[in-house]
Amino acid sequence: MQFNHYKLKAVRCLKGYSVEEIARRTGIDVYAYWRIESGKTQLKVQHFLKIARALDEPITYFVEENELITDVMDRIIDLHVLLDRLDDDGKDDYSTLIQALEAVSAKKLQKI
């Protein structure tokens, strides 16, 4: 199993928190948090627990077991972040695409 720092950034963005806000909420230095989120440093267990609590996500959300499905799910999360930045017309077009990708991913996960 491996910590997925892409999901960390995605969920932080989706919830509207800045790096500074999460660092403040967790008591982690801003630069140290940025290095965790960027995948440039090892994540300490105590930081992991604080971050999951601050983002109100289970720790299992950030841990990956299957690399192929992980990659697809990471891209879907990235698409959700980008979707939030589009106007209403763009959201309609891309939300259909994202839903299709999620459906395919869900079917693949059931087979694993």
N, C-alpha and C positions, 0 to 999 in steps of 0.2 A: 504494500500500500504506500501511496505517496501523497503528500500535501499538494493541492492544486492552487497555486497562487493566482492563477487567472480567475478562478471562481471568487477568490477573495476580493479582487479589484472589481469584478463585475457586480457582485452583490452590494459592495459599498456604493458603487455608482447608482445602481438601481434604487437603493434606499435613500439616495441624495446626500450622503455624508462625504465630507472632504477627508483627505488624509489627516489633516490636523485635528478634525473632530474625533475620528476614531482613535487617534493617538491619545488625545485628551481623555476620552471615555475609558481607555484601557490602562492608562498610566505608562504607556510605552513612549519613548522618545520618538519624535516625528521622523527623524532620519532613520532610526531603527525600524519603525513601522514601514516606511517607504521601501527599505531594503527587503523586508519580509514580503511585501506585496509585489515587489519586482522579481522575486525569486533569487535575489543576490545573497541571501544568508539563510542559514538553517533556522527553522522555527523552534523555539523553546516551548515545551509543553505548557508551562504557565502562561505564556503569551497566547498560545493557541486557544486555551480555554477562555481567556479574557476577551479575545477577538470574537470568538463564536458567541459568547454571551452578549457582547456589545452590539453585534449584528443580528442577534436573535435568530441564529441558525444552529441546527445540530452540528456537532463536529463531523459527523459522517458526510455532511454536505461537501466538506472541503477535502475529503480523502477519496482517492481514486484507486480502482482495482484493474479495470480493463482500459488499456490505452486507446484503442480504436473508438469505443463508445465515448470515452472521456474527451477525445479530440472533437467528435461531433457535438457533444453536449457543450463543450467550451465555445464552439463557434455559434451555437444557438444562443448561448448567454450573451456573447458579443453582439449578435444581431438584435437581441432585445434591448441592449444598451443603445445601439444605434437607432433602433425604432423609436425610442423615446424622444429622440432629437428631430424626427421628421415632422412635417406638417401633416394634416389629416389625410390628404390624398396619398401621400407617400406611405403613411401608416397602413392604409387599406391594402395597398399593393403588396407590401412586404409582410404584413401580418399573416396573410394567406400562405406565403412561402414558409414562414417560420412554423406555422401550424402543421404544414405538411412534413417538414423536417422532424418536428417533435413526434409526430405519429409514426414515422419510419423508425426513429430512434427507440421509441417505446416498444415497438415490435421486436427490434433487435435485442433489447434488454431482456425481454421475456424468454428469448431463446438461450440466453447465457445461463 
